[in-house]
């Protein structure tokens, strides 16, 4: 019986497709909406510009953090058949977050978590599952893997059923997030609990996640790329990946200026690192002061900016229990971040 928990508790049993579905590649369904990916690819950036980015971004852009698939399905019954790009595994993040897909039902600000399909073993690339939604919950949002990419993804529907277009977001122009592994979603338990995805549900807004684990260094090439993106709000959250205080000082204001020069009316939300009380407090305070100073500069020059103080992001009961490893948020930490950053996004949009 050792290692066979599914025999003791059927809730742990691997889902098996029971047939009755007709499968096609997701791109074959005109009613399916895909967001957070460059059109026609599984990449979060235009692949033609990747050679201008650092090596880490070149690889991690193919990890599908923040990307979504949305549709309506009559009867609420469908299935997923996905092959991962790499079959990644980590010691401090669940496989369900790394390579799983999270399924939500409902629309607007009423999307409700239904299930998560995930690789069943280390190195496994196949992810399958089927869903039957409760009556009246026929609109579907599927969040794609946070720390792996997609090699192929098929959706299956009962014969005679085709997916229909989902409702529009309340905010259709995407909120763009640029930042570190925390922005990318490490270490959420499943993709729906990445803070950018939580914000998408809270505000009913389209989002675009440009979190690059260890590789958001604030380079001018990335600033130029982001400055050209259509967006409703820009969330600038790369403090954690600046290798030093000096690097953050050297890059943060030029990055901000590059974006605002192209889009002077764009709301910008600047965030300092959330794990403020871990590590070197003096250095963390210096980092915070740089971002605060740049926020004040932008305010003085008439720009629509918000500052989210990382010292406060985990505030509340169990504030010191908000990370997996002293750095990367768990689901509690991500929920606290989402609430405060969403409030700042709302304030900037109201102005």
C-alpha positions in Angstrom: 0.0 0.0 0.0 3.0 2.3 0.4 2.8 5.2 -2.1 -0.7 4.2 -3.2 -2.7 7.0 -1.5 -5.2 6.9 -4.4 -6.3 3.4 -3.1 -7.1 4.9 0.3 -8.6 8.1 -0.9 -10.1 8.2 -4.4 -9.8 12.0 -4.5 -6.1 11.4 -5.2 -6.8 9.2 -8.2 -5.4 10.4 -11.5 -8.2 11.6 -13.8 -8.7 9.4 -16.9 -10.5 10.5 -20.0 -13.6 8.4 -20.5 -14.1 9.1 -24.1 -17.0 10.8 -25.9 -14.9 13.9 -26.8 -13.8 15.1 -30.2 -10.4 16.7 -30.0 -8.8 19.5 -32.1 -5.9 21.8 -31.5 -7.0 24.8 -29.5 -6.1 27.1 -32.5 -8.7 25.4 -34.6 -11.7 26.8 -32.6 -12.6 30.3 -33.7 -14.7 30.8 -30.6 -11.7 30.3 -28.2 -10.0 33.4 -27.0 -6.3 33.2 -26.0 -4.7 36.0 -24.1 -1.2 36.8 -22.8 0.6 35.1 -25.7 2.0 36.5 -28.9 -0.5 35.6 -31.6 0.1 32.2 -33.2 2.7 31.2 -30.7 3.1 29.8 -27.1 5.5 32.7 -26.4 4.8 35.6 -24.1 6.8 37.9 -26.3 7.3 38.4 -30.0 9.8 35.7 -30.8 11.5 37.9 -33.4 12.8 40.3 -30.7 14.1 37.6 -28.2 17.6 37.7 -29.5 17.8 41.3 -28.2 16.9 40.1 -24.6 19.1 38.4 -22.0 19.5 34.6 -22.3 17.1 34.0 -19.4 14.3 35.9 -20.9 14.9 34.1 -24.2 14.1 30.8 -22.5 11.5 31.9 -20.0 9.4 33.8 -22.5 8.2 30.4 -23.6 6.9 29.6 -20.2 3.2 30.5 -20.3 2.8 32.3 -17.0 -0.4 34.4 -17.0 -1.6 33.1 -20.3 -5.3 32.2 -20.5 -7.7 30.3 -22.7 -11.4 31.3 -22.5 -14.6 30.2 -24.1 -18.3 29.3 -23.5 -19.4 25.7 -23.9 -23.1 24.6 -24.1 -23.7 22.0 -21.4 -20.4 22.9 -19.6 -18.7 19.7 -20.6 -15.2 19.6 -22.2 -11.7 18.0 -21.9 -8.1 19.1 -22.0 -5.2 17.2 -23.5 -1.8 19.1 -23.2 1.8 18.2 -23.8 4.3 20.3 -21.8 7.4 21.8 -23.4 9.9 20.6 -20.8 8.3 18.7 -17.9 10.0 21.0 -15.3 10.0 20.1 -11.5 11.2 22.1 -8.5 11.6 21.3 -4.8 9.7 24.3 -3.4 6.8 24.7 -5.9 4.0 22.3 -6.5 3.9 20.5 -9.9 0.3 21.8 -10.1 1.7 25.4 -10.3 4.7 24.6 -12.5 3.0 22.6 -15.2 -0.7 22.4 -14.3 -3.7 24.2 -15.8 -6.3 25.7 -13.5 -9.9 25.7 -14.7 -12.4 28.4 -13.6 -16.1 28.7 -14.4 -18.2 31.9 -14.6 -17.4 35.3 -16.0 -16.7 38.9 -14.9 -15.7 39.1 -11.3 -17.5 35.8 -10.5 -15.0 33.3 -11.8 -14.9 30.3 -9.5 -12.1 27.7 -9.2 -13.3 24.2 -10.4 -10.2 22.0 -10.8 -6.5 21.8 -11.7 -5.0 19.2 -14.0 -1.3 18.6 -13.5 1.6 16.2 -14.4 1.5 13.2 -12.1 5.2 12.6 -11.8 8.5 14.4 -12.1 9.4 14.9 -15.8 5.9 13.9 -17.0 4.8 16.1 -19.9 1.3 14.8 -20.5 -1.6 16.6 -18.7 -5.1 15.5 -19.2 -8.5 15.9 -17.6 -12.2 16.3 -18.3 -14.7 18.8 -16.8 -18.5 18.9 -16.3 -19.5 22.3 -14.9 -22.7 23.0 -12.9 -25.7 24.2 -14.8 -25.4 27.9 -15.6 -21.6 28.0 -15.3 -20.7 27.5 -19.0 -18.1 30.2 -19.4 -14.6 28.8 -18.9 -11.2 30.4 -18.1 -8.1 28.1 -18.2 -4.9 29.5 -16.8 -1.8 27.9 -18.4 1.4 26.6 -16.6 3.5 29.1 -14.7 6.9 27.6 -15.0 6.7 25.4 -18.1 5.6 25.9 -21.6 3.1 24.3 -23.9 4.2 22.0 -26.8 0.6 21.3 -27.8 -2.9 21.7 -26.4 -6.1 20.2 -27.6 -9.6 20.8 -26.4 -12.2 18.1 -26.6 -16.0 18.6 -26.8 -19.0 16.3 -27.2 -20.0 15.6 -30.7 -22.0 18.5 -32.1 -20.8 21.0 -29.5 -18.4 23.8 -30.4 -17.0 26.5 -28.1 -18.4 30.0 -28.4 -16.8 33.3 -27.8 -16.6 34.4 -24.1 -17.9 37.7 -22.7 -15.6 40.7 -23.0 -13.5 41.8 -20.1 -14.6 44.9 -18.3 -11.1 46.2 -19.0 -10.1 44.9 -22.5 -6.8 46.7 -22.9 -4.4 44.5 -20.9 -2.7 45.4 -17.6 1.0 44.5 -18.2 3.1 43.2 -15.4 6.9 43.2 -15.6 9.0 41.6 -12.8 10.7 38.8 -11.2 9.9 35.1 -10.3 7.3 36.5 -7.9 5.6 38.2 -10.8 5.9 35.0 -12.9 4.0 33.1 -10.2 6.6 31.4 -8.0 5.5 29.6 -5.9 1.7 29.5 -6.3 0.0 26.2 -5.8 -1.7 26.4 -9.2 -1.8 29.0 -12.0 -5.0 30.7 -10.9 -3.2 31.9 -7.7 -0.4 33.8 -9.4 -1.1 37.4 -8.3 -1.6 38.8 -11.8 -4.3 36.1 -12.4 -6.0 36.9 -9.1 -6.0 40.6 -10.2 -7.5 39.6 -13.5 -10.5 38.0 -11.7 -10.8 40.8 -9.1 -10.9 43.6 -11.7 -12.3 41.6 -14.7 -9.3 42.8 -16.7 -7.2 41.3 -19.4 -3.6 40.9 -18.2 -0.2 40.2 -19.8 2.4 38.7 -17.5 6.1 39.5 -18.3 7.5 38.0 -15.1 11.0 36.4 -15.8 12.4 34.4 -13.0 15.8 35.8 -12.1 16.0 37.7 -15.3 14.0 40.9 -15.1 17.0 43.3 -14.9 15.4 46.5 -16.3 17.4 46.6 -19.5 16.6 49.3 -22.1 15.7 46.6 -24.7 12.9 45.4 -22.4 11.8 49.0 -21.7 11.6 49.7 -25.4 9.5 46.5 -26.0 7.1 47.2 -23.2 6.7 50.9 -24.1 5.3 49.8 -27.5 2.7 47.5 -26.0 -1.0 48.6 -25.9 -2.0 48.5 -22.3 -4.4 50.1 -19.8 -1.9 50.0 -16.8 1.8 49.1 -16.4 2.8 47.4 -13.2 6.6 47.7 -12.7 7.7 45.1 -10.2 11.3 44.1 -11.0 13.1 45.3 -7.7 13.8 41.7 -6.8 15.9 40.9 -9.9 18.1 44.0 -9.8 21.4 42.4 -8.7 22.3 45.3 -6.5 21.1 48.6 -5.1 23.4 50.3 -7.7 21.8 48.4 -10.5 18.3 49.4 -9.4 19.4 53.0 -9.1 21.0 52.9 -12.6 18.0 51.3 -14.4 14.7 52.1 -12.6 14.2 55.7 -13.6 15.5 55.3 -17.2 13.1 52.3 -17.6 10.2 54.4 -16.3 11.0 57.3 -18.5 11.3 55.1 -21.6 7.8 53.9 -21.1 6.3 57.3 -20.2 7.9 59.0 -23.1 6.1 56.7 -25.5 2.8 56.6 -23.4 2.7 59.8 -21.2 -0.9 59.2 -20.1 -0.3 55.6 -19.1 -1.0 54.8 -15.4 2.1 53.1 -13.9 2.1 51.2 -10.6 5.5 50.8 -9.0 6.0 48.0 -6.5 8.9 47.4 -4.1 9.9 43.9 -3.0 7.4 42.2 -0.7 9.8 40.1 1.4 11.1 43.3 2.9 11.8 41.9 6.4 13.9 38.9 5.1 17.6 39.4 4.2 19.5 42.7 4.4 17.1 45.3 5.9 19.4 48.2 5.1 19.7 47.2 1.5 15.9 46.6 1.2 15.3 50.0 2.6 17.7 51.6 0.1 15.9 49.7 -2.7 12.5 51.0 -1.5 13.8 54.5 -1.3 14.9 54.4 -4.9 11.5 53.4 -6.1 9.7 55.8 -3.8 11.9 58.7 -5.1 11.2 57.8 -8.7 7.5 57.7 -7.9 7.7 61.2 -6.4 9.6 62.4 -9.5 6.9 61.1 -11.8 4.1 62.6 -9.6 5.9 66.0 -9.6 6.1 65.8 -13.5 2.3 65.2 -13.8 2.3 61.5 -14.5 -0.4 59.1 -13.3 1.6 56.8 -11.0 1.1 54.8 -7.8 3.6 53.4 -5.3 2.9 50.1 -3.6 5.2 49.7 -0.5 6.5 46.2 -0.4 6.8 46.5 3.4 3.0 46.4 3.6 2.2 43.8 1.0 2.0 40.9 3.5 0.3 42.8 6.3 -2.4 41.1 8.2 -2.7 37.9 10.3 0.2 35.5 9.7 2.2 38.2 7.9 5.4 36.2 8.4 3.8 33.0 7.0 3.3 34.4 3.5 6.2 32.8 1.7 7.4 29.3 0.9 11.1 29.9 1.4 11.4 33.4 2.9 11.2 34.9 -0.6 8.6 33.4 -2.9 4.9 33.9 -1.8 2.6 31.1 -1.1 -1.1 31.4 -1.9 -1.7 33.6 1.2 1.1 35.9 0.2 -0.2 36.2 -3.4 -3.7 37.0 -2.2 -2.3 39.8 0.0 -0.3 41.1 -2.9 -3.2 41.0 -5.3 -5.5 43.0 -3.0 -3.1 45.8 -2.5 -1.8 46.0 -6.1 -5.4 45.8 -7.5 -6.4 48.7 -5.3 -3.5 50.7 -6.7 -4.5 49.8 -10.3 -8.1 50.9 -9.5 -6.9 54.3 -8.1 -4.8 54.9 -11.2 -7.7 54.1 -13.5 -10.1 56.3 -11.6 -7.7 59.3 -12.2 
